[in-house]
Amino acid sequence: MGKPCDCQLQTHCRIQKCTTDFVSLTSHLNPALDGFDLEFCKALRAYSACTYRNSKVCRGNLVYHSVVLGISDLMSQRNCSKDGPTSSTNPEVIQDPCHYSGHAGARDYRGGEQTSPPTYLFCGLFGDPHLRTFKDHFQTCKVEGAWPLIDNNYLSVQVTNVPVVPGSSATATNKITIIFKSYQDCTDQKVYQAVTDDLPAAFVDGTTSGGDRNTKSLRIVEKVSGKYVEMHARYIGTMVYIRQLGRYLTLAIRMPQELAMAYEESQDLQLCVNGCPSSERIDDSGHLPLPVMGQLLPQAATAHPRSVYTLETATTKCHEKMLVKDIYFYSCVFDLLTTGDANFTAAAHSALQDVEALHPRKERWHIFPSNGGGAVSKGSKLFVSLGLVCLILVAFL
């Protein structure tokens, strides 16, 4: 008699429905975006509640017991409290108009079918300066003065670069201005400005967030006082990291493609979108022309006799921070030989860390000289030329 009873219990066990609902609630969430843990914990509690409602009819079901243990483990890993708000099993009900991933979820769940999630882009600027564009093109530019990194319908980012070494075209960033443009009821316009030795944890109006006080669709998070801040703009799915290393600033940003590309023709001068103008590039189609650098760098060395790095010692110094000899490693070597400033080693290392934290595609984190095609092949030329440039510089030290 026990066997038919077990079959009947398994027939009414709806643990699969609980799992399906949980997948629906979490599949559109992005772990890299602000607010993920909050929404994931809400979905976990809803999952747990569903299993509890089915506990009697599922008590003979092995899948049910595995699910219960799995939920417990996930709650522990994410530091989710057992008590708190839960997600609705209808994804349309939980959409937050000031949460970009929520917009994506609403867009993806039409007709009960899920489509691909939104695409995110990465841009970074560091060193003297080295630019990684939204297309993963890597360039070394001079761009002295104020230049727009980003200028679209949602966000403007402007950087100001100053010469690092007299007699060299190399510059570095000493000022960053960011404008988060007003957006529906999510935030008023907010302006942030950082300069060397003044990296505030607040906008220029003294506030640290935008939008509703509870949801904080835009907020500043200070990671290291005066040295490292993050800006989380959840209403546009965007994160910005700003650091000061030595006397100069670095910037990294992750933004949805559809928003990053929302701009007018008059806004086409954006370094993150189109790279540096050819007249502003130290490199030529991805590699550094030896005649120009051979003339400039020795002057820099003469002007700064205390810069005692050789190709060997610069390589050793950079290898202490970066074991992988990718484009960030070679940029570090180039910056040390150009400036003699060891802070550029930390800048290159932090820039790579920001790539690993924000770049959506792990296989593109590193750019290697041996890879072929597109921007990567350009990087290959850069590394070959860098080695020759460094050898020329060593002769003058």
N, C-alpha and C positions, 0 to 999 in steps of 0.2 A: 504494500500500500504506500510505502514511503516514496517509491520511485515515481509514480504518477503525480504525487504531490509536488516533488521537486520540479518536474517538467512544467506543471501548472505555474509554479512560482517563477520559473525562468521565463515563461511566456509573458507574464505581466511585468517583468522587470524592464524598466525603461532607462537603464544606465546609458545606453547608446545615445538616447535623445539628450541626456544631460551633457554628454561629451560633445555632441554636435552643436548644441547651443553655446558651449564654452568656446569652441573653435570659431563660431560665428562672431562672438563678442570680442575676440582677441586677434583675429587674423589681420585686421587692418591697423592694429597698433604698431608703432615703431619704437623699439627699445632705445634708439638714440635721441628721441625727442622728449622734451620736458613733459611731465604728466603721465608718462608710461606706467610707472609703478602704481600710481593712484588708480588708473583705469584697470590695470591688470589685477590688482587686489580686489577691486569691486567684482570683476568677473569671476575670480577664484571663489569669493564668498557666495556668489550666485550658484556656482558649480557645486560647492559644498552643500548648500541648502537643497539643491535638486537631489543630490545623493541621499540626504537625510530623509527627504519625503519618500524615497523609494527603499529605505533601509529594510523594512519588513519584507517586502515582496522580493528583494534582491539578496536576502541573507544567504542563500545557497549558491549565489553566482560568483565565481572566482574573479571575473572581470570587475565586478562591483568592488570587491575588497582591494583589488589592485589600484583602482581609481581613487578610493578613499585614502590609501597610503600615499599615492602620488600627489593628491591635493595637499596633504599634510606637509610633504616634503617641499612643495612649491611655496606654500605659505611661509615656511621657515626660511627658505632661501631668499624670498622677497621681503622678509620682515613684515608680513601682512598680519594684522590683528584679526582675530576670529569675529569680533563684533565690529560693525560698521556698515556703511551703505553697500548695496549690491547693485549689479547691473541688471537692466531689464533684458529679457531674452529676445526682445525685438530691437535689433541694432538701430532702427530708425528713431527709436524713442530716446536713445542716450546721446544723440549728436549734440555737440557743443558748438555753437556758431563761432566761438572764439578759440577753437582748437583745430588747427589745420588738419591733423590726422582724422578728426571727426568729419571734416568736410570730405576728405578722401573716402571715408567709410560710407558716407551717404551717397557718394558718387559711384562707389563700387558695388553697392547692393541694390541695384535696380533690377527688377524682375526676378529677385531671388538668386541671381547669379553674381558671382564675384569676379571682377576683372583684375588686371595687374595693378599693384600699388603705385603711388606716384613716384616719379624719378627725382632723386636729389643730386645736387651738384656741389662741388667743393672748390674753393679758391683760397690761396694762401700767399702771403707776402712776408719775406724775412730777409735778413742780411743786407747786402749792399746795392740794391735789393734784388732778390731772386723772386720771380713771380711764377706761381702755378695757376693757370687759368681754369675756368670751368670745363674746358675741353682737355684738361690734363696736359696742356702744352707748358713746357718749362722754359722760361726766358730770363736773361740777366739784363737789366735795364739801368739807365741813369735817371730818367724822369725827375730831374731836379725841380723843386717847387711843388705846387699843389696839383694833384691829379685825381680824377674820379676812378675808384676801383669798381664801384657799382652805382648805378643810377636808374632805377626802374620805378614802377608805380607804387611800390611798397617801401622801398628802402634806398637810401643814398649813403655811400661810404666814400669819403675823400681822405687821401693821405698826402702829407707834405714831407718831401725828402730833401735832405741837405747833404753837401759834400762831406765825405768821411776823411779823405786824405788829400791834401793839396797836391795838385798836379795829376790827379787821377779822375776819371769819369765816374768812379764809384760813389754812390750816395747811399744813405740809409734813412729810415723813417723816424722823424722826431715829433710828429703830430698826426692824430687820427680824429676825424669828425664823422659821426654817424647820425643820420636822421631817420628815425622810425616814423613814417608818415601816418597821419590819422587814418583809422580804419573802422568804419561802422561804429558800433557801440563797444568795440574791444579796447581801443586806446586812443587818446588824443595824441597829437604829434609830440614826440619826445626827441630831444637832442642830447647826444653824448659827445664829450670831447676829452681826449687824453693828449698830454704833451709829456716830453721827457721830465721825469721826476714829479709828475702829477698825474697819476693813474687813479682817478676817483672811483668810488663804488656807488655813484649816484649820477643821475642826469644833471644837466646844467641848471634845472629848476629846483634841484635839491631832493627830488623824489627818487625812489629806488625801484618803482614799478609803474606800470600803466594799466588802465582798465579797472575793472571791479576789484575792490580791495580783497575779496575772498578768492577769486579765480586767478588774479594776477596774470593776465594773458601776456604781459611783457614785464620782465624783471631782470635786475642785475644781481649777480651772485659774485661776491668777492672771495676768491680762492686763496690768494696770498696778498696781504695788505700792501698796497702800493706797487705790486709787481705782476699781478695776474687777476683779471676779472673775466667773467662770462656774462653774456647777455642771451637770455632765453625768450624768444618771441614766438610763443606757442600758437598764436593766431595766424601766423604765416609760416609755421613749421621751420623756423630759422634759428640757428645758434651762431653766436659770434664769440671768439676767444681773442683777447688782447693781452699781450705780455710786454713787460719792459725787461730787457736783458742788457746790462751795461748802460749805455747812453741812448739806446734806440729801442723802437717798438716793433713788435711783430703782430700780425693779424691772420686769423683763419676763420672761414665762414662756410657754413653748410646751409643751402637754401633749395626749396623745390624748384625744379626746372621751369614749370609753367609760370611761376612768379618771377623768377630771375630773368626770364625772357619777355616779360610784360613791360615794354618800354616803347617810346616813340622814336622815329628816325633821328630826331634832333639829339637823342640821348645815346648815340651809338659809340661815343668815346668812353668806353668802360674797359679798364685794363683786365678785369676778370672775364669779360666776355670776348673781347677781340685782341687781347694782348697789348703790348706796348707798340706804339708807332715805330716803323723801321728806323726813323731818324733818332729815336731815343734808346735804341738797343745797343748794348755793348757787344753782344754776340751777333753774329751774322748768320741768319738762317739756322740758329741753334749752336753754332760754334764760335769761339772767340778768334777773330782775325789776328794773327801773330804780329804783323807790322805795327798795328795800332797799339796793342797791348804791350809790345816790346818797347814802344816809346814811352807809354804812360807809366807803367809799373816801376821801371827803374827810377823815374823822377820821384815817385812816391817813396821808394826805399831811401833815396838820398835825403828827402825831407824828413824822414823818420828813422834816423840811424839806430834807434833803440829797438826797432823791429828786427829781432834776431832769428825769426823763423826761417828755416830752410825747408825745402820740399820734404826732406826726411822727418824733421821735427814737427812740421805741420801735419804730415800724414799720421805720425804717432799720436799727436795731440787729439786729432779728430777721431782716431780709432779707439781712443779711450771711452768716448761717448757713443760712438756708432760702429757696431761690429760689421754691419752690412755695408758694403761699398756701393751704395746707390748714388743717385743724383744729389741727395742731401749731404752725403759724406764728401763728395768732390766739391760741392759748394762751400763746405766748411774749410777745406784745404785752400781753395781759391781766396776766400775771405781772410784767412789768417795771413796768407802771403801778401795780400793787397794792403791790409790794415795793421797787422801785427797785434790786433786786439783779440785776446782770448775769449771775450764775451761772445764773439761770433760763433764759437764752437757750441756754446749753450743755445744760441739762437737757432742754429741748424738742427740741433738735437730736439729742441722743443717744437720746432716746425714739423718734424717727422712725427712726434708724439701727437700733435694736433691732427695730422693726417690720419693717424690710426684711430683717433677718437671720433673724427667727423666724416671722413671720406666713406661714402656708401659702399664702395666695392673694394674688398680686401685685396683682390688680385692686382689692383692698380696702386696700392700704397707705395710700392717701390718702383722706381724707374731705373732700369739697368742699362749700361752701355752696350751690352750684348744683344738686347732685344732689337727687333727690326720693325720698321713701319711707323708712319705717322710721327707723332711728337717724340716717341721713344728713340727713333733713329736719329732725330736731331740731338737728343741728349747724348747719343753715342759720339757724335762729332764734338760736342762740348767737352766730353771727358778727355778725348785724345788731345784736343787743343789745350786744355787746362794743364795737362802734364807737361807739354812743351813750353807753355807760358811760364809755368812754375820753374822749369829748368833755366829759362832765360833770366827770370828774376833772381834765382839763386846766384847766378854769376855776378850779379851787381851788389849782393849783400856783403 
